[in-house]
Amino acid sequence: THGLEQAKTYANSQRLNIHFVFASNGHQFVEFDRFTGQTRGPLPMAEFPTPLELQARYEAGMGFALDAPEARPLLTPYPGGEFRRRYYQDAAIRAVMEKIAQCRQRQEPARALLALATGSGKTFIAVNLLKRLADAGQMTRALFICDRDELRTQALGALYAVFGSDAAQATAANPEKNARVVVATYQTLGVEGDGDDASYLTR
């Protein structure tokens, strides 16, 4: 139980996006379920939940089944293999896809917000998130918008490496309607100020 409290602290930081917390001495285990807030144990290792039991509890807690169409991006593999991302990047991507699946299940607008520090790989997260949504057949078009030319160049290179000619640089004058992923700065869209016309974002 001493180890469980430490593990709960890690889980509460949200950098891992995990829902079940376990601690064990090799003979017994204790468990904390973040969905219910309940602690269980100590119990013998023979009673450790199976992957299918955990999946059923996860699905009940999230409100959707993993074999539902809404959850398809969660099971879509990363391009280039599983080893390329950092643990918190994976957690961020999974959290967004879970939120999107929940919104679609409830027939609500699918919205999520990630706040990450400088150097944490926001472009990498965006590229992999979009790629997994695209591979799952759930992305129509995407707009990657930033506030500096350097970020636009970096994003365009990263997106082009994954989407090829389906990624393009857009401006208000040239919206690149044939591209699936468009990259732009606020300035090139003419929406850098609060009073500017933001109709491009809806058109």
Order of alpha helices (4+ residues) and beta strands (2+ residues): alpha-beta-beta-beta-alpha-alpha-alpha-alpha-beta-alpha-beta-beta-alpha
